């Protein structure tokens, strides 16, 4: 008895699956592990990207927050998943270029254990101070700090995070000191600044804008090479008039990586889907609406950014002796 047309189709599908002829992503959900709490920059970018990846992968794309230990818990969870290309990790400098420098027990090599897919979005920010701090600009902040040794405090989203190291790097550049007050995420650190629990936050992103506009915090400088479009009245570091800040900038980013060892065909399929998603005007508009700068799909550029930032962070970590046990 010859099989009907439907039976032949089912047989062909089964044979193709057994032979590896169809991509794995056609069978089950893709998970994007976010190693930070909901609401932060990594989480916001991951959720936008997931919406545009899903139709291009023809499979559900699930965002899973696995926060803790400055992102180490989420990164290690992604590495424990099957190496089939169905698990991605949303990353930032903290995850791939800071943790491996400051944490002896981080458990992964950022360039050997992960395959960079692309930096999806960059985000500029501002150095902001609490409303009651009697300084009007960066020069005033430096004068205040020197008149009150160790009197300033600054917030970050955790010991050994990118913001911790970047804050220390800026303080060193300015020749001043401040006491570090770590929080569990960007939202908590920003709320502490707004509430006046800390004096400043060296790098804070789009959620701070309404608080600056309402006068609840004061933005002293934009951290990028040009003024931030969301707060165009805030001068850049270079425009501060301080010689130490000529050419000094800081800009963070959010990208996607895949645990190394996935089948090449699946890596290619996910890469093509991400490339197409990142070219979508809707995704770019959604990112811009949240204060991000959409980036072009370029895995090589992401790998180079990781390598160069590892070198920069090693220098900072050595100077401030930041280590996690």
C-alpha positions as CSV (number, residue, x, y, z in Angstrom):
1,X,0.0,0.0,0.0
2,X,1.5,3.3,-1.1
3,X,1.4,6.2,1.4
4,X,-0.8,9.2,0.6
5,X,0.5,12.6,-0.2
6,X,0.2,13.7,3.4
7,X,2.0,10.6,4.6
8,X,4.8,11.2,2.2
9,X,5.1,14.8,3.4
10,X,5.3,13.7,7.0
11,X,7.9,11.0,6.1
12,X,10.0,13.6,4.3
13,X,9.9,16.0,7.2
14,X,10.9,13.3,9.7
15,X,13.8,12.2,7.4
16,X,15.0,15.8,7.0
17,X,14.9,16.4,10.8
18,X,16.9,13.2,11.4
19,X,19.4,14.1,8.8
20,X,19.9,17.6,10.2
21,X,18.5,19.1,7.0
22,X,16.2,21.6,8.8
23,X,17.4,24.2,11.2
24,X,16.9,23.4,14.9
25,X,15.1,26.7,15.5
26,X,12.1,25.5,13.6
27,X,11.3,23.1,16.4
28,X,11.3,24.9,19.7
29,X,11.7,28.3,21.4
30,X,14.8,30.4,21.3
31,X,15.8,31.8,24.8
32,X,17.5,35.1,25.3
33,X,19.1,35.0,28.7
34,X,19.3,38.5,30.3
35,X,21.8,38.4,33.2
36,X,20.4,41.6,34.8
37,X,17.1,42.6,36.4
38,X,14.0,43.6,34.4
39,X,13.9,47.3,33.3
40,X,17.6,47.9,32.8
41,X,19.3,48.6,29.4
42,X,20.2,45.0,28.6
43,X,16.6,43.9,29.4
44,X,15.0,46.7,27.4
45,X,17.1,46.0,24.3
46,X,16.6,42.2,24.5
47,X,12.8,42.6,24.6
48,X,12.8,44.8,21.6
49,X,15.0,42.5,19.6
50,X,13.0,39.4,20.6
51,X,9.9,40.9,19.0
52,X,11.7,41.2,15.7
53,X,13.7,38.0,15.8
54,X,10.6,35.8,16.4
55,X,9.0,36.0,13.0
56,X,12.4,35.6,11.3
57,X,13.3,32.5,13.3
58,X,9.8,31.0,12.9
59,X,9.8,30.1,16.6
60,X,8.9,31.8,19.9
61,X,11.7,33.9,21.3
62,X,11.6,34.0,25.1
63,X,13.4,36.5,27.3
64,X,14.6,35.0,30.6
65,X,16.0,37.2,33.4
66,X,18.7,35.4,35.4
67,X,20.2,38.2,37.4
68,X,22.7,38.0,40.2
69,X,26.5,38.2,40.9
70,X,27.0,41.1,38.5
71,X,25.7,39.1,35.6
72,X,27.8,36.0,36.2
73,X,24.7,33.8,37.1
74,X,23.0,34.5,33.8
75,X,26.2,34.0,31.8
76,X,26.9,30.7,33.4
77,X,23.3,29.6,32.9
78,X,23.6,30.3,29.2
79,X,26.8,28.2,29.1
80,X,25.1,25.3,30.8
81,X,22.3,25.2,28.2
82,X,22.7,22.7,25.3
83,X,25.1,24.0,22.7
84,X,22.4,23.9,19.9
85,X,22.1,27.6,19.2
86,X,18.7,27.9,20.8
87,X,20.1,29.9,23.7
88,X,21.5,33.4,23.3
89,X,23.0,35.7,26.0
90,X,22.2,39.5,26.0
91,X,25.4,41.2,27.0
92,X,27.0,44.5,27.9
93,X,30.6,45.5,28.8
94,X,29.9,44.4,32.4
95,X,29.3,40.8,31.3
96,X,32.0,40.4,28.7
97,X,34.7,42.9,29.4
98,X,34.5,43.6,33.2
99,X,33.6,40.4,34.9
100,X,36.4,38.4,33.3
101,X,38.8,41.1,34.6
102,X,37.7,41.5,38.2
103,X,36.2,38.1,39.1
104,X,38.7,35.3,39.5
105,X,35.8,32.8,39.6
106,X,33.9,34.2,36.6
107,X,33.9,30.8,34.9
108,X,34.2,31.8,31.3
109,X,36.4,33.4,28.7
110,X,34.5,36.1,26.8
111,X,36.2,35.4,23.4
112,X,36.6,31.6,23.7
113,X,33.3,30.6,25.3
114,X,31.0,32.9,23.4
115,X,30.5,33.7,19.7
116,X,29.7,37.4,19.3
117,X,26.7,38.0,17.1
118,X,26.4,41.8,17.1
119,X,26.3,44.9,19.1
120,X,22.6,45.8,18.7
121,X,22.5,49.2,20.4
122,X,24.8,51.8,22.0
123,X,23.7,54.1,24.7
124,X,25.0,57.4,25.7
125,X,24.3,59.0,29.1
126,X,25.1,61.8,31.5
127,X,27.0,62.3,34.7
128,X,24.3,63.4,37.1
129,X,24.3,64.7,40.7
130,X,21.5,65.0,43.3
131,X,19.6,68.2,43.2
132,X,20.9,69.4,46.6
133,X,24.6,69.1,45.8
134,X,26.0,72.7,45.5
135,X,27.7,72.3,42.2
136,X,26.6,73.6,38.8
137,X,29.2,72.0,36.4
138,X,32.1,69.6,36.3
139,X,34.6,72.2,37.4
140,X,32.5,72.9,40.4
141,X,32.3,69.1,41.2
142,X,36.0,68.9,41.1
143,X,36.4,71.9,43.4
144,X,33.8,70.5,45.8
145,X,35.5,67.1,45.9
146,X,38.9,68.6,46.6
147,X,37.4,70.7,49.4
148,X,35.7,67.7,50.9
149,X,38.1,64.7,50.6
150,X,36.2,61.4,50.6
151,X,33.0,63.4,51.2
152,X,31.3,62.4,47.9
153,X,29.4,59.2,47.2
154,X,28.6,57.6,43.8
155,X,26.1,54.9,42.8
156,X,26.7,52.0,40.6
157,X,24.8,48.8,39.7
158,X,27.2,46.5,41.6
159,X,30.8,45.9,42.7
160,X,33.0,45.1,39.7
161,X,30.4,46.2,37.1
162,X,31.3,48.4,34.1
163,X,29.8,51.4,35.9
164,X,32.0,50.8,38.9
165,X,35.2,50.7,36.8
166,X,34.1,53.6,34.6
167,X,33.4,55.7,37.6
168,X,36.8,55.0,39.1
169,X,38.5,55.7,35.8
170,X,36.8,59.1,35.6
171,X,37.6,60.0,39.2
172,X,41.2,59.1,38.6
173,X,41.2,61.2,35.4
174,X,39.8,64.2,37.4
175,X,42.2,63.6,40.3
176,X,39.4,63.3,42.9
177,X,37.9,60.6,45.1
178,X,34.4,59.4,46.1
179,X,33.0,56.5,48.0
180,X,31.4,53.7,46.0
181,X,27.8,52.7,46.9
182,X,26.7,49.6,44.9
183,X,23.1,48.7,44.1
184,X,21.5,45.7,42.5
185,X,20.7,47.3,39.1
186,X,20.5,50.6,37.2
187,X,17.0,51.3,38.3
188,X,17.8,51.0,41.9
189,X,21.0,53.1,41.6
190,X,19.1,55.8,39.7
191,X,16.3,55.9,42.3
192,X,18.9,56.3,45.0
193,X,20.3,59.3,43.2
194,X,16.9,60.8,42.7
195,X,16.1,60.3,46.4
196,X,19.4,62.0,47.4
197,X,20.8,58.9,49.0
198,X,24.0,59.3,47.0
199,X,25.7,62.4,45.5
200,X,26.2,61.3,41.9
201,X,26.0,58.7,39.2
202,X,28.8,58.9,36.6
203,X,26.8,57.2,33.8
204,X,23.0,57.1,33.8
205,X,20.8,56.6,30.7
206,X,17.4,57.4,29.3
207,X,15.3,56.8,32.4
208,X,16.9,59.8,34.1
209,X,15.7,62.3,31.5
210,X,12.4,63.3,33.2
211,X,14.1,63.7,36.5
212,X,16.6,66.1,34.9
213,X,13.9,68.0,33.2
214,X,11.9,68.3,36.4
215,X,15.0,69.5,38.4
216,X,15.0,66.5,40.7
217,X,18.6,65.7,39.6
218,X,21.2,67.9,37.8
219,X,23.0,66.6,34.7
220,X,26.6,68.0,34.5
221,X,28.0,66.3,31.4
222,X,27.2,64.1,28.5
223,X,29.5,61.1,28.4
224,X,29.7,60.6,24.6
225,X,31.8,62.4,21.9
226,X,28.8,64.6,21.1
227,X,25.8,66.0,23.0
228,X,23.1,63.6,23.8
229,X,20.0,64.1,21.7
230,X,17.7,63.5,24.7
231,X,19.4,66.3,26.7
232,X,20.9,68.6,24.1
233,X,21.6,71.4,26.6
234,X,24.1,69.3,28.6
235,X,27.7,69.8,27.5
236,X,30.0,66.9,26.8
237,X,33.1,66.1,28.8
238,X,35.2,67.8,26.2
239,X,33.1,71.0,26.5
240,X,33.6,71.1,30.2
241,X,36.8,73.2,29.9
242,X,38.8,70.7,32.0
243,X,42.0,69.8,30.3
244,X,42.0,66.3,31.7
245,X,38.8,65.5,29.8
246,X,39.9,66.5,26.3
247,X,39.2,63.4,24.2
248,X,37.7,61.5,27.1
249,X,34.4,59.7,26.4
250,X,32.4,56.7,27.6
251,X,29.6,54.9,25.8
252,X,28.1,51.6,26.7
253,X,26.4,49.0,24.5
254,X,24.1,46.0,24.4
255,X,24.7,43.0,22.2
256,X,23.9,39.4,21.7
257,X,26.3,36.4,21.9
258,X,25.8,32.7,21.5
259,X,27.6,30.1,23.6
260,X,30.4,28.7,21.5
261,X,30.1,25.2,20.0
262,X,26.7,25.5,18.3
263,X,26.3,23.9,14.9
264,X,27.5,26.3,12.2
265,X,24.2,26.1,10.3
266,X,22.3,27.3,13.4
267,X,24.8,30.1,14.0
268,X,24.3,31.2,10.5
269,X,20.5,31.0,10.7
270,X,20.4,33.1,13.9
271,X,23.0,35.5,12.5
272,X,20.9,36.1,9.3
273,X,17.8,36.6,11.4
274,X,19.5,39.1,13.7
275,X,21.0,40.9,10.7
276,X,17.5,41.3,9.1
277,X,15.9,42.3,12.3
278,X,18.5,45.0,13.0
279,X,17.8,46.4,9.5
280,X,14.1,46.8,10.3
281,X,13.0,50.5,10.6
282,X,10.6,49.5,13.3
283,X,13.3,48.0,15.5
284,X,15.5,51.0,15.0
285,X,12.7,53.4,15.9
286,X,11.8,51.3,19.0
287,X,15.4,51.5,20.2
288,X,15.7,55.2,19.5
289,X,12.5,55.8,21.4
290,X,14.2,54.3,24.5
291,X,17.3,56.4,24.1
292,X,19.5,53.9,22.3
293,X,21.5,54.3,19.2
294,X,20.9,51.4,16.8
295,X,24.0,49.8,15.4
296,X,24.8,47.9,12.2
297,X,25.1,44.2,12.2
298,X,28.9,43.5,12.5
299,X,30.1,40.5,14.4
300,X,33.8,41.4,13.8
301,X,33.3,44.9,15.2
302,X,31.8,43.3,18.4
303,X,34.7,41.0,18.8
304,X,37.1,43.9,18.4
305,X,35.2,46.0,20.9
306,X,35.4,43.2,23.5
307,X,39.1,42.8,23.0
308,X,39.9,46.5,23.3
309,X,37.7,47.0,26.3
310,X,39.2,44.1,28.1
311,X,42.6,45.9,27.8
312,X,41.1,49.2,29.0
313,X,39.4,47.5,32.0
314,X,42.5,45.6,33.0
315,X,44.4,48.8,33.4
316,X,41.6,50.4,35.5
317,X,41.1,47.3,37.7
318,X,44.8,47.1,38.4
319,X,44.9,50.7,39.5
320,X,42.0,50.5,41.9
321,X,42.5,46.8,42.9
322,X,39.0,45.8,42.2
323,X,38.5,42.0,42.6
324,X,35.6,39.7,43.4
325,X,36.3,36.5,45.3
